[in-house]
Every structure is written in structure tokens, then in C-alpha cells.
Amino acid sequence: MSTPILIEVPADRKALVRRVLAFAAELDTLALTAPEGTVLDACEESVVRHGRDLPTRLLTDAVARRVEAAEKKGPRSAPAGAAGRRRTAGRRTDSSSPPSA
């Protein structure tokens, strides 16, 4: 057994760290108990199965944090109204095209 270490993890990441550690332990157990000649296939199948779950959870958590942050800021401001249509350029005094014949 290896020597445990202490690391600081933000409270909102505690579940993620536990999930990854549990998966690593499960993979070690699987590698030790799989029948000879099937270890790689068994471990690969487990990694693929869990490999879909972890990124999905990470993505879901990241989007949820973004939504929470946006909700803390409050509703979006209303769009600014534009003034009525009006000409913004001055009268052209010089034309780049040749005079018509």
C-alpha cells in the first residue's frame, strides 16, 4: 500500500476527486482479477465506459457554474435603442468616377 498524502481541493471539486480515485481503484482491482489474456480488454472496456461519463459530468458541471455565475449578475440589460434614420456622411464634393458623357 502506498503512503497517503494530503492535498487541498476546492470543496466543489471533492466529488470529482473521489470519483476519479474510485475509478482508479476499480481499474487496479480489475487488472489484478481479470483472467490471464483478458486484462487489457477488460481494463480498456472499463476505461471506455467510464471515459464517456467523466467528460460528460465535467461538461455539465462547467455549464452549471457558468449559468450560476450569470444568474448572480442578474438579467441582461435591454438593448439600447437607436436614433431615427438620418444621413451620417457629408455631401460628396469630389467623385472618383469619371464624369458621364
Biopython code that builds the backbone (N, CA, C, O; Angstrom):
import numpy as np
from Bio.PDB.StructureBuilder import StructureBuilder

atoms = [
    (1, "MET", "N", (0.835, -1.170, 0.000)),
    (1, "MET", "CA", (0.000, 0.000, 0.000)),
    (1, "MET", "C", (0.883, 1.237, 0.000)),
    (1, "MET", "O", (1.912, 1.277, 0.675)),
    (2, "SER", "N", (0.479, 2.240, -0.756)),
    (2, "SER", "CA", (1.281, 3.453, -0.826)),
    (2, "SER", "C", (0.964, 4.388, 0.339)),
    (2, "SER", "O", (-0.067, 4.261, 1.000)),
    (3, "THR", "N", (1.862, 5.311, 0.567)),
    (3, "THR", "CA", (1.697, 6.269, 1.644)),
    (3, "THR", "C", (0.698, 7.338, 1.224)),
    (3, "THR", "O", (0.854, 7.932, 0.157)),
    (4, "PRO", "N", (-0.329, 7.600, 2.039)),
    (4, "PRO", "CA", (-1.300, 8.633, 1.680)),
    (4, "PRO", "C", (-0.686, 10.029, 1.778)),
    (4, "PRO", "O", (0.232, 10.266, 2.564)),
    (5, "ILE", "N", (-1.203, 10.934, 0.976)),
    (5, "ILE", "CA", (-0.770, 12.326, 1.025)),
    (5, "ILE", "C", (-1.998, 13.209, 1.229)),
    (5, "ILE", "O", (-3.126, 12.809, 0.941)),
    (6, "LEU", "N", (-1.758, 14.392, 1.720)),
    (6, "LEU", "CA", (-2.836, 15.361, 1.879)),
    (6, "LEU", "C", (-2.728, 16.408, 0.783)),
    (6, "LEU", "O", (-1.654, 16.963, 0.552)),
    (7, "ILE", "N", (-3.823, 16.674, 0.119)),
    (7, "ILE", "CA", (-3.858, 17.739, -0.877)),
    (7, "ILE", "C", (-5.073, 18.616, -0.586)),
    (7, "ILE", "O", (-6.077, 18.156, -0.042)),
    (8, "GLU", "N", (-4.957, 19.872, -0.956)),
    (8, "GLU", "CA", (-6.091, 20.770, -0.806)),
    (8, "GLU", "C", (-6.880, 20.770, -2.109)),
    (8, "GLU", "O", (-6.340, 20.966, -3.198)),
    (9, "VAL", "N", (-8.172, 20.545, -1.949)),
    (9, "VAL", "CA", (-9.068, 20.504, -3.106)),
    (9, "VAL", "C", (-10.241, 21.430, -2.808)),
    (9, "VAL", "O", (-10.805, 21.379, -1.715)),
    (10, "PRO", "N", (-10.614, 22.274, -3.764)),
    (10, "PRO", "CA", (-11.796, 23.109, -3.531)),
    (10, "PRO", "C", (-13.006, 22.227, -3.219)),
    (10, "PRO", "O", (-13.164, 21.150, -3.794)),
    (11, "ALA", "N", (-13.837, 22.687, -2.322)),
    (11, "ALA", "CA", (-14.983, 21.896, -1.862)),
    (11, "ALA", "C", (-15.869, 21.454, -3.023)),
    (11, "ALA", "O", (-16.416, 20.351, -3.003)),
    (12, "ASP", "N", (-16.013, 22.308, -4.031)),
    (12, "ASP", "CA", (-16.888, 21.935, -5.143)),
    (12, "ASP", "C", (-16.265, 20.883, -6.061)),
    (12, "ASP", "O", (-16.942, 20.381, -6.958)),
    (13, "ARG", "N", (-15.003, 20.544, -5.859)),
    (13, "ARG", "CA", (-14.331, 19.505, -6.662)),
    (13, "ARG", "C", (-14.144, 18.199, -5.893)),
    (13, "ARG", "O", (-13.595, 17.234, -6.423)),
    (14, "LYS", "N", (-14.598, 18.174, -4.657)),
    (14, "LYS", "CA", (-14.415, 16.991, -3.807)),
    (14, "LYS", "C", (-15.024, 15.734, -4.441)),
    (14, "LYS", "O", (-14.382, 14.685, -4.477)),
    (15, "ALA", "N", (-16.249, 15.840, -4.934)),
    (15, "ALA", "CA", (-16.919, 14.682, -5.535)),
    (15, "ALA", "C", (-16.159, 14.189, -6.766)),
    (15, "ALA", "O", (-16.058, 12.983, -6.993)),
    (16, "LEU", "N", (-15.632, 15.106, -7.548)),
    (16, "LEU", "CA", (-14.875, 14.724, -8.746)),
    (16, "LEU", "C", (-13.618, 13.952, -8.369)),
    (16, "LEU", "O", (-13.322, 12.916, -8.963)),
    (17, "VAL", "N", (-12.889, 14.446, -7.396)),
    (17, "VAL", "CA", (-11.651, 13.774, -6.965)),
    (17, "VAL", "C", (-11.968, 12.381, -6.435)),
    (17, "VAL", "O", (-11.268, 11.417, -6.745)),
    (18, "ARG", "N", (-13.024, 12.279, -5.637)),
    (18, "ARG", "CA", (-13.414, 10.963, -5.109)),
    (18, "ARG", "C", (-13.795, 10.010, -6.238)),
    (18, "ARG", "O", (-13.448, 8.829, -6.204)),
    (19, "ARG", "N", (-14.504, 10.520, -7.230)),
    (19, "ARG", "CA", (-14.942, 9.691, -8.357)),
    (19, "ARG", "C", (-13.735, 9.171, -9.140)),
    (19, "ARG", "O", (-13.693, 8.001, -9.520)),
    (20, "VAL", "N", (-12.767, 10.037, -9.377)),
    (20, "VAL", "CA", (-11.567, 9.628, -10.128)),
    (20, "VAL", "C", (-10.753, 8.616, -9.323)),
    (20, "VAL", "O", (-10.261, 7.636, -9.883)),
    (21, "LEU", "N", (-10.609, 8.840, -8.033)),
    (21, "LEU", "CA", (-9.869, 7.891, -7.200)),
    (21, "LEU", "C", (-10.570, 6.539, -7.128)),
    (21, "LEU", "O", (-9.918, 5.495, -7.166)),
    (22, "ALA", "N", (-11.895, 6.558, -7.026)),
    (22, "ALA", "CA", (-12.646, 5.295, -7.002)),
    (22, "ALA", "C", (-12.484, 4.550, -8.323)),
    (22, "ALA", "O", (-12.349, 3.326, -8.340)),
    (23, "PHE", "N", (-12.498, 5.279, -9.412)),
    (23, "PHE", "CA", (-12.315, 4.648, -10.721)),
    (23, "PHE", "C", (-10.922, 4.033, -10.837)),
    (23, "PHE", "O", (-10.773, 2.926, -11.354)),
    (24, "ALA", "N", (-9.909, 4.742, -10.361)),
    (24, "ALA", "CA", (-8.549, 4.205, -10.406)),
    (24, "ALA", "C", (-8.439, 2.933, -9.574)),
    (24, "ALA", "O", (-7.794, 1.972, -9.993)),
    (25, "ALA", "N", (-9.062, 2.922, -8.402)),
    (25, "ALA", "CA", (-9.041, 1.724, -7.551)),
    (25, "ALA", "C", (-9.768, 0.563, -8.227)),
    (25, "ALA", "O", (-9.310, -0.579, -8.189)),
    (26, "GLU", "N", (-10.907, 0.876, -8.844)),
    (26, "GLU", "CA", (-11.670, -0.159, -9.560)),
    (26, "GLU", "C", (-10.851, -0.739, -10.707)),
    (26, "GLU", "O", (-10.867, -1.947, -10.946)),
    (27, "LEU", "N", (-10.140, 0.127, -11.410)),
    (27, "LEU", "CA", (-9.318, -0.327, -12.537)),
    (27, "LEU", "C", (-8.171, -1.213, -12.052)),
    (27, "LEU", "O", (-7.850, -2.216, -12.690)),
    (28, "ASP", "N", (-7.552, -0.846, -10.927)),
    (28, "ASP", "CA", (-6.483, -1.677, -10.356)),
    (28, "ASP", "C", (-7.011, -3.065, -9.984)),
    (28, "ASP", "O", (-6.375, -4.080, -10.270)),
    (29, "THR", "N", (-8.184, -3.092, -9.341)),
    (29, "THR", "CA", (-8.792, -4.363, -8.944)),
    (29, "THR", "C", (-9.116, -5.204, -10.172)),
    (29, "THR", "O", (-8.873, -6.411, -10.192)),
    (30, "LEU", "N", (-9.655, -4.571, -11.172)),
    (30, "LEU", "CA", (-9.990, -5.275, -12.409)),
    (30, "LEU", "C", (-8.747, -5.868, -13.055)),
    (30, "LEU", "O", (-8.770, -7.008, -13.518)),
    (31, "ALA", "N", (-7.669, -5.105, -13.088)),
    (31, "ALA", "CA", (-6.418, -5.582, -13.688)),
    (31, "ALA", "C", (-5.850, -6.776, -12.919)),
    (31, "ALA", "O", (-5.264, -7.679, -13.516)),
    (32, "LEU", "N", (-6.023, -6.780, -11.607)),
    (32, "LEU", "CA", (-5.499, -7.879, -10.790)),
    (32, "LEU", "C", (-6.375, -9.124, -10.832)),
    (32, "LEU", "O", (-5.888, -10.231, -10.602)),
    (33, "THR", "N", (-7.663, -8.954, -11.123)),
    (33, "THR", "CA", (-8.577, -10.101, -11.055)),
    (33, "THR", "C", (-9.007, -10.640, -12.421)),
    (33, "THR", "O", (-9.591, -11.721, -12.499)),
    (34, "ALA", "N", (-8.729, -9.911, -13.481)),
    (34, "ALA", "CA", (-9.143, -10.384, -14.817)),
    (34, "ALA", "C", (-8.350, -11.647, -15.183)),
    (34, "ALA", "O", (-7.174, -11.775, -14.844)),
    (35, "PRO", "N", (-9.010, -12.563, -15.873)),
    (35, "PRO", "CA", (-8.305, -13.782, -16.298)),
    (35, "PRO", "C", (-7.125, -13.445, -17.206)),
    (35, "PRO", "O", (-7.151, -12.470, -17.958)),
    (36, "GLU", "N", (-6.100, -14.270, -17.115)),
    (36, "GLU", "CA", (-4.911, -14.071, -17.934)),
    (36, "GLU", "C", (-5.284, -13.998, -19.413)),
    (36, "GLU", "O", (-6.078, -14.800, -19.905)),
    (37, "GLY", "N", (-4.719, -13.054, -20.092)),
    (37, "GLY", "CA", (-5.001, -12.886, -21.520)),
    (37, "GLY", "C", (-6.176, -11.953, -21.799)),
    (37, "GLY", "O", (-6.438, -11.617, -22.954)),
    (38, "THR", "N", (-6.884, -11.533, -20.753)),
    (38, "THR", "CA", (-8.031, -10.634, -20.959)),
    (38, "THR", "C", (-7.874, -9.311, -20.208)),
    (38, "THR", "O", (-8.783, -8.480, -20.221)),
    (39, "VAL", "N", (-6.740, -9.114, -19.563)),
    (39, "VAL", "CA", (-6.544, -7.937, -18.716)),
    (39, "VAL", "C", (-6.701, -6.650, -19.518)),
    (39, "VAL", "O", (-7.447, -5.756, -19.121)),
    (40, "LEU", "N", (-6.009, -6.557, -20.632)),
    (40, "LEU", "CA", (-6.067, -5.329, -21.428)),
    (40, "LEU", "C", (-7.481, -5.058, -21.932)),
    (40, "LEU", "O", (-7.967, -3.929, -21.854)),
    (41, "ASP", "N", (-8.136, -6.092, -22.447)),
    (41, "ASP", "CA", (-9.504, -5.908, -22.953)),
    (41, "ASP", "C", (-10.453, -5.484, -21.836)),
    (41, "ASP", "O", (-11.279, -4.593, -22.033)),
    (42, "ALA", "N", (-10.345, -6.107, -20.678)),
    (42, "ALA", "CA", (-11.235, -5.777, -19.562)),
    (42, "ALA", "C", (-11.001, -4.348, -19.076)),
    (42, "ALA", "O", (-11.953, -3.610, -18.822)),
    (43, "CYS", "N", (-9.752, -3.968, -18.950)),
    (43, "CYS", "CA", (-9.434, -2.609, -18.498)),
    (43, "CYS", "C", (-9.831, -1.573, -19.549)),
    (43, "CYS", "O", (-10.347, -0.505, -19.216)),
    (44, "GLU", "N", (-9.590, -1.892, -20.802)),
    (44, "GLU", "CA", (-9.948, -0.967, -21.874)),
    (44, "GLU", "C", (-11.463, -0.745, -21.915)),
    (44, "GLU", "O", (-11.924, 0.382, -22.095)),
    (45, "GLU", "N", (-12.218, -1.804, -21.750)),
    (45, "GLU", "CA", (-13.679, -1.687, -21.745)),
    (45, "GLU", "C", (-14.144, -0.791, -20.594)),
    (45, "GLU", "O", (-15.045, 0.031, -20.763)),
    (46, "SER", "N", (-13.529, -0.956, -19.434)),
    (46, "SER", "CA", (-13.885, -0.132, -18.286)),
    (46, "SER", "C", (-13.529, 1.334, -18.514)),
    (46, "SER", "O", (-14.304, 2.227, -18.173)),
    (47, "VAL", "N", (-12.364, 1.575, -19.087)),
    (47, "VAL", "CA", (-11.938, 2.950, -19.371)),
    (47, "VAL", "C", (-12.873, 3.605, -20.382)),
    (47, "VAL", "O", (-13.240, 4.769, -20.224)),
    (48, "VAL", "N", (-13.255, 2.876, -21.402)),
    (48, "VAL", "CA", (-14.167, 3.433, -22.401)),
    (48, "VAL", "C", (-15.520, 3.748, -21.762)),
    (48, "VAL", "O", (-16.086, 4.816, -21.995)),
    (49, "ARG", "N", (-16.028, 2.833, -20.968)),
    (49, "ARG", "CA", (-17.322, 3.042, -20.312)),
    (49, "ARG", "C", (-17.268, 4.265, -19.395)),
    (49, "ARG", "O", (-18.139, 5.132, -19.462)),
    (50, "HIS", "N", (-16.244, 4.333, -18.538)),
    (50, "HIS", "CA", (-16.116, 5.477, -17.627)),
    (50, "HIS", "C", (-15.629, 6.724, -18.364)),
    (50, "HIS", "O", (-15.891, 7.847, -17.934)),
    (51, "GLY", "N", (-14.937, 6.524, -19.449)),
    (51, "GLY", "CA", (-14.412, 7.643, -20.228)),
    (51, "GLY", "C", (-15.502, 8.512, -20.823)),
    (51, "GLY", "O", (-15.275, 9.689, -21.103)),
    (52, "ARG", "N", (-16.668, 7.951, -21.017)),
    (52, "ARG", "CA", (-17.795, 8.749, -21.515)),
    (52, "ARG", "C", (-18.432, 9.523, -20.375)),
    (52, "ARG", "O", (-18.872, 10.659, -20.552)),
    (53, "ASP", "N", (-18.479, 8.908, -19.218)),
    (53, "ASP", "CA", (-19.168, 9.505, -18.070)),
    (53, "ASP", "C", (-18.431, 10.720, -17.512)),
    (53, "ASP", "O", (-19.051, 11.754, -17.261)),
    (54, "LEU", "N", (-17.135, 10.613, -17.318)),
    (54, "LEU", "CA", (-16.375, 11.678, -16.682)),
    (54, "LEU", "C", (-16.419, 12.991, -17.477)),
    (54, "LEU", "O", (-16.747, 14.022, -16.891)),
    (55, "PRO", "N", (-16.106, 13.006, -18.774)),
    (55, "PRO", "CA", (-16.194, 14.274, -19.504)),
    (55, "PRO", "C", (-17.615, 14.848, -19.523)),
    (55, "PRO", "O", (-17.797, 16.065, -19.479)),
    (56, "THR", "N", (-18.611, 13.974, -19.589)),
    (56, "THR", "CA", (-19.993, 14.455, -19.564)),
    (56, "THR", "C", (-20.279, 15.165, -18.253)),
    (56, "THR", "O", (-20.893, 16.232, -18.244)),
    (57, "ARG", "N", (-19.837, 14.579, -17.141)),
    (57, "ARG", "CA", (-20.044, 15.216, -15.829)),
    (57, "ARG", "C", (-19.261, 16.521, -15.720)),
    (57, "ARG", "O", (-19.765, 17.505, -15.179)),
    (58, "LEU", "N", (-18.025, 16.531, -16.233)),
    (58, "LEU", "CA", (-17.222, 17.754, -16.194)),
    (58, "LEU", "C", (-17.887, 18.869, -16.995)),
    (58, "LEU", "O", (-17.956, 20.016, -16.553)),
    (59, "LEU", "N", (-18.371, 18.510, -18.174)),
    (59, "LEU", "CA", (-19.044, 19.490, -19.025)),
    (59, "LEU", "C", (-20.313, 20.008, -18.351)),
    (59, "LEU", "O", (-20.565, 21.213, -18.343)),
    (60, "THR", "N", (-21.098, 19.117, -17.796)),
    (60, "THR", "CA", (-22.330, 19.506, -17.111)),
    (60, "THR", "C", (-22.026, 20.440, -15.948)),
    (60, "THR", "O", (-22.706, 21.449, -15.766)),
    (61, "ASP", "N", (-21.009, 20.108, -15.163)),
    (61, "ASP", "CA", (-20.641, 20.946, -14.020)),
    (61, "ASP", "C", (-20.149, 22.324, -14.468)),
    (61, "ASP", "O", (-20.499, 23.338, -13.864)),
    (62, "ALA", "N", (-19.341, 22.356, -15.523)),
    (62, "ALA", "CA", (-18.816, 23.635, -16.018)),
    (62, "ALA", "C", (-19.948, 24.538, -16.510)),
    (62, "ALA", "O", (-19.968, 25.732, -16.210)),
    (63, "VAL", "N", (-20.874, 23.975, -17.252)),
    (63, "VAL", "CA", (-22.000, 24.763, -17.759)),
    (63, "VAL", "C", (-22.879, 25.234, -16.601)),
    (63, "VAL", "O", (-23.361, 26.366, -16.614)),
    (64, "ALA", "N", (-23.088, 24.385, -15.614)),
    (64, "ALA", "CA", (-23.901, 24.768, -14.454)),
    (64, "ALA", "C", (-23.248, 25.931, -13.706)),
    (64, "ALA", "O", (-23.939, 26.847, -13.261)),
    (65, "ARG", "N", (-21.918, 25.898, -13.565)),
    (65, "ARG", "CA", (-21.221, 27.007, -12.904)),
    (65, "ARG", "C", (-21.365, 28.295, -13.709)),
    (65, "ARG", "O", (-21.523, 29.373, -13.135)),
    (66, "ARG", "N", (-21.313, 28.187, -15.021)),
    (66, "ARG", "CA", (-21.481, 29.382, -15.870)),
    (66, "ARG", "C", (-22.885, 29.958, -15.709)),
    (66, "ARG", "O", (-23.047, 31.174, -15.611)),
    (67, "VAL", "N", (-23.891, 29.102, -15.682)),
    (67, "VAL", "CA", (-25.271, 29.553, -15.503)),
    (67, "VAL", "C", (-25.434, 30.223, -14.145)),
    (67, "VAL", "O", (-26.060, 31.278, -14.046)),
    (68, "GLU", "N", (-24.877, 29.617, -13.096)),
    (68, "GLU", "CA", (-24.961, 30.204, -11.755)),
    (68, "GLU", "C", (-24.310, 31.586, -11.725)),
    (68, "GLU", "O", (-24.850, 32.521, -11.133)),
    (69, "ALA", "N", (-23.149, 31.706, -12.365)),
    (69, "ALA", "CA", (-22.452, 32.996, -12.391)),
    (69, "ALA", "C", (-23.286, 34.044, -13.130)),
    (69, "ALA", "O", (-23.364, 35.196, -12.703)),
    (70, "ALA", "N", (-23.900, 33.642, -14.226)),
    (70, "ALA", "CA", (-24.727, 34.576, -14.995)),
    (70, "ALA", "C", (-25.956, 34.984, -14.188)),
    (70, "ALA", "O", (-26.377, 36.139, -14.250)),
    (71, "GLU", "N", (-26.528, 34.069, -13.446)),
    (71, "GLU", "CA", (-27.702, 34.385, -12.635)),
    (71, "GLU", "C", (-27.351, 35.318, -11.484)),
    (71, "GLU", "O", (-28.184, 36.125, -11.072)),
    (72, "LYS", "N", (-26.141, 35.224, -10.963)),
    (72, "LYS", "CA", (-25.716, 36.126, -9.891)),
    (72, "LYS", "C", (-25.593, 37.559, -10.409)),
    (72, "LYS", "O", (-25.839, 38.512, -9.670)),
    (73, "LYS", "N", (-25.212, 37.709, -11.676)),
    (73, "LYS", "CA", (-25.076, 39.035, -12.269)),
    (73, "LYS", "C", (-26.429, 39.687, -12.488)),
    (73, "LYS", "O", (-26.521, 40.913, -12.566)),
    (74, "GLY", "N", (-27.463, 38.899, -12.586)),
    (74, "GLY", "CA", (-28.797, 39.430, -12.826)),
    (74, "GLY", "C", (-29.163, 39.336, -14.295)),
    (74, "GLY", "O", (-28.382, 38.839, -15.106)),
    (75, "PRO", "N", (-30.362, 39.818, -14.640)),
    (75, "PRO", "CA", (-30.802, 39.713, -16.028)),
    (75, "PRO", "C", (-29.979, 40.600, -16.950)),
    (75, "PRO", "O", (-29.384, 41.587, -16.518)),
    (76, "ARG", "N", (-29.956, 40.243, -18.191)),
    (76, "ARG", "CA", (-29.236, 41.032, -19.186)),
    (76, "ARG", "C", (-29.892, 42.402, -19.330)),
    (76, "ARG", "O", (-31.094, 42.553, -19.112)),
    (77, "SER", "N", (-29.109, 43.370, -19.689)),
    (77, "SER", "CA", (-29.649, 44.704, -19.925)),
    (77, "SER", "C", (-30.451, 44.692, -21.216)),
    (77, "SER", "O", (-30.200, 43.895, -22.119)),
    (78, "ALA", "N", (-31.424, 45.599, -21.279)),
    (78, "ALA", "CA", (-32.211, 45.719, -22.507)),
    (78, "ALA", "C", (-31.330, 46.336, -23.583)),
    (78, "ALA", "O", (-30.426, 47.112, -23.273)),
    (79, "PRO", "N", (-31.580, 46.001, -24.837)),
    (79, "PRO", "CA", (-30.772, 46.585, -25.907)),
    (79, "PRO", "C", (-31.022, 48.085, -25.987)),
    (79, "PRO", "O", (-32.135, 48.549, -25.742)),
    (80, "ALA", "N", (-29.996, 48.832, -26.325)),
    (80, "ALA", "CA", (-30.130, 50.285, -26.456)),
    (80, "ALA", "C", (-30.846, 50.604, -27.759)),
    (80, "ALA", "O", (-30.563, 50.012, -28.800)),
    (81, "GLY", "N", (-31.753, 51.524, -27.690)),
    (81, "GLY", "CA", (-32.475, 51.928, -28.898)),
    (81, "GLY", "C", (-31.607, 52.829, -29.766)),
    (81, "GLY", "O", (-30.764, 53.566, -29.254)),
    (82, "ALA", "N", (-31.806, 52.772, -31.044)),
    (82, "ALA", "CA", (-31.050, 53.598, -31.978)),
    (82, "ALA", "C", (-31.891, 54.812, -32.352)),
    (82, "ALA", "O", (-33.121, 54.757, -32.357)),
    (83, "ALA", "N", (-31.212, 55.899, -32.663)),
    (83, "ALA", "CA", (-31.917, 57.106, -33.101)),
    (83, "ALA", "C", (-32.533, 56.829, -34.469)),
    (83, "ALA", "O", (-32.178, 55.861, -35.141)),
    (84, "GLY", "N", (-33.448, 57.684, -34.861)),
    (84, "GLY", "CA", (-34.089, 57.504, -36.166)),
    (84, "GLY", "C", (-33.074, 57.546, -37.302)),
    (84, "GLY", "O", (-31.926, 57.945, -37.104)),
    (85, "ARG", "N", (-33.489, 57.143, -38.461)),
    (85, "ARG", "CA", (-32.576, 57.112, -39.607)),
    (85, "ARG", "C", (-32.205, 58.530, -39.986)),
    (85, "ARG", "O", (-33.057, 59.418, -40.037)),
    (86, "ARG", "N", (-30.963, 58.726, -40.243)),
    (86, "ARG", "CA", (-30.500, 60.019, -40.717)),
    (86, "ARG", "C", (-29.196, 59.828, -41.444)),
    (86, "ARG", "O", (-28.503, 58.826, -41.265)),
    (87, "ARG", "N", (-28.882, 60.766, -42.236)),
    (87, "ARG", "CA", (-27.673, 60.707, -43.032)),
    (87, "ARG", "C", (-26.481, 60.991, -42.135)),
    (87, "ARG", "O", (-26.496, 61.951, -41.365)),
    (88, "THR", "N", (-25.456, 60.168, -42.229)),
    (88, "THR", "CA", (-24.284, 60.347, -41.375)),
    (88, "THR", "C", (-23.078, 60.873, -42.133)),
    (88, "THR", "O", (-22.106, 61.297, -41.508)),
    (89, "ALA", "N", (-23.110, 60.860, -43.450)),
    (89, "ALA", "CA", (-21.972, 61.326, -44.236)),
    (89, "ALA", "C", (-22.289, 62.699, -44.818)),
    (89, "ALA", "O", (-23.441, 63.030, -45.097)),
    (90, "GLY", "N", (-21.252, 63.469, -44.988)),
    (90, "GLY", "CA", (-21.431, 64.792, -45.598)),
    (90, "GLY", "C", (-21.598, 64.670, -47.104)),
    (90, "GLY", "O", (-21.440, 63.585, -47.664)),
    (91, "ARG", "N", (-21.915, 65.772, -47.756)),
    (91, "ARG", "CA", (-22.094, 65.793, -49.213)),
    (91, "ARG", "C", (-20.767, 65.572, -49.891)),
    (91, "ARG", "O", (-19.755, 66.152, -49.500)),
    (92, "ARG", "N", (-20.769, 64.738, -50.903)),
    (92, "ARG", "CA", (-19.539, 64.454, -51.655)),
    (92, "ARG", "C", (-19.246, 65.609, -52.583)),
    (92, "ARG", "O", (-20.110, 66.053, -53.339)),
    (93, "THR", "N", (-18.032, 66.085, -52.518)),
    (93, "THR", "CA", (-17.615, 67.179, -53.389)),
    (93, "THR", "C", (-16.778, 66.682, -54.548)),
    (93, "THR", "O", (-16.677, 67.359, -55.572)),
    (94, "ASP", "N", (-16.208, 65.577, -54.415)),
    (94, "ASP", "CA", (-15.291, 65.053, -55.410)),
    (94, "ASP", "C", (-15.667, 63.616, -55.677)),
    (94, "ASP", "O", (-15.850, 62.845, -54.735)),
    (95, "SER", "N", (-15.786, 63.237, -56.918)),
    (95, "SER", "CA", (-16.166, 61.885, -57.264)),
    (95, "SER", "C", (-14.968, 61.148, -57.809)),
    (95, "SER", "O", (-14.131, 61.732, -58.497)),
    (96, "SER", "N", (-14.882, 59.879, -57.506)),
    (96, "SER", "CA", (-13.765, 59.088, -58.006)),
    (96, "SER", "C", (-14.071, 58.512, -59.387)),
    (96, "SER", "O", (-13.172, 57.990, -60.047)),
    (97, "SER", "N", (-15.332, 58.599, -59.836)),
    (97, "SER", "CA", (-15.659, 58.090, -61.161)),
    (97, "SER", "C", (-15.601, 59.231, -62.169)),
    (97, "SER", "O", (-15.836, 60.390, -61.826)),
    (98, "PRO", "N", (-15.285, 58.888, -63.419)),
    (98, "PRO", "CA", (-15.211, 59.931, -64.457)),
    (98, "PRO", "C", (-16.599, 60.509, -64.733)),
    (98, "PRO", "O", (-17.606, 59.823, -64.555)),
    (99, "PRO", "N", (-16.651, 61.755, -65.163)),
    (99, "PRO", "CA", (-17.955, 62.377, -65.451)),
    (99, "PRO", "C", (-18.668, 61.653, -66.567)),
    (99, "PRO", "O", (-18.034, 61.136, -67.487)),
    (100, "SER", "N", (-20.004, 61.613, -66.487)),
    (100, "SER", "CA", (-20.749, 60.936, -67.544)),
    (100, "SER", "C", (-20.775, 61.792, -68.804)),
    (100, "SER", "O", (-20.771, 63.021, -68.740)),
    (101, "ALA", "N", (-20.801, 61.127, -69.935)),
    (101, "ALA", "CA", (-20.753, 61.823, -71.219)),
    (101, "ALA", "C", (-22.105, 62.164, -71.754)),
    (101, "ALA", "O", (-22.214, 62.752, -72.830)),
]
sb = StructureBuilder()
sb.init_structure("model")
sb.init_model(0)
sb.init_chain("A")
sb.init_seg("    ")
for serial, (resi, resn, name, xyz) in enumerate(atoms, 1):
    if name == "N":
        sb.init_residue(resn, " ", resi, " ")
    sb.init_atom(name, np.array(xyz, "f"), 0.0, 1.0, " ", f" {name:<3s}", serial, name[0])
structure = sb.get_structure()
